Amino acid sequence: MYQLKKIHLGSVALYSFLLIFILGVLIMLPFGLINMFISGFAPNSVMPRHFLFPFTAVFYLFFPFLYAIMGTVVNVILAFIYNLAAGSLGGIKIELRKIAEFEEIA
């Protein structure tokens, strides 16, 4: 039986930002492609195509960064709260099982 006593906030920030950014790109890529396809063929568009596309392109590029920053802030706050709670409550107990021995590579 092991106990998770503390979570390193720097590693939470790094991995949260990277993973959430990749998720944001994967989410926005199909929407951006669909929007570019639809706006390119919209006959009764209120704005001209040359104005509409740059705005949406900037939005679709900016959104993953904003999404990653907000998600990272939330995850770091949650990890900080966990560290405070684990100090007084003892942390999450986990049971690990060793399945194989590995040799260290020097």
N, C-alpha and C positions, 0 to 999 in steps of 0.2 A: 504494500500500500504506500502510495506517495501522496504528497500534498502540494498543490500549487499555491505557493505563498506570495509570489510577486510576479507581475508582468512588466517587462521592460517597455517603457513608453516609446522609446526611439524605434524599436523594432515594430511596434504596433503602428506607429506613424508611417514608417517606410513601406511595410507590406500593405497596409490599408490603402495608401495613396496609389501604389502600383496596381493592385488588384481592382480597386474601384475605378481607376482611370481606364483600365482595359475593359471593364464591364461597361463603362460609359461609352467608349468607342464602339463596342459591339452593339449597344442599344441604339446609338444614334446613326450608325452607318446605314442600316436599312431605311430609316426614316429620311435621312438626307438624300439617298438615292431615289426613293419614291417621290420626294418633294421636287427634286430636280427634274425628274421625268414628267411629273404632272404640270409643274410650272412652265416647262418648256413647250408644252402643247396646249396651254390654256388660252383659248381664243379671246375671251372676254375678261382678261386680267385687268384689275384696277391700275396696277403699276406696270410700267414697261419691264420686259424680261431682263434687260441689262441692269436695272436697279434692284429687282427682286432677288436675283441669284446671289449677288455679293452679300446681301444682308443674311440670307439663310445660310450661306457657306460659313460666314463668321460665327453665327450662332451654333451651327453643328460642330465647329472646331472648338468653340469656347465652352460648350456644355460639358464635355468630359472633364475638363480641368476644374470647373466649378463643382461638379458632382464629386470629384475626387477630393477636393479641398474640404467640402462640407462633410463628406463621409469620414475623412481622416480626423477632423476635429471631433466628431461624435465618438469615434472609436477610441481616441486618446482620452477623452473625458470618461468614457465607460471603463477603460482600463485603470485610470487614476482612481475612480470610485471603487473598483474592485480591490485595488491595492489597499485603500483605506479600510474597507470592510474586512479583507482577509487578515489584516493586522489584528483585529479584535475578534473575529469569528473563526479564524483558523484556516480559511481557504477551502478550495474544492479538493476533495479526496478522490484520487484516481488509482486504479489498479492496473499495473503494467505487467506484461508477461514477456519474458525473453524467449524468442523463437530460434535464434541462431547466434553463434559467436562470430564476430568479425575480427579480422586482423587489421591492425592499424597500418596504414601506408605511410612510411616516413618520407 
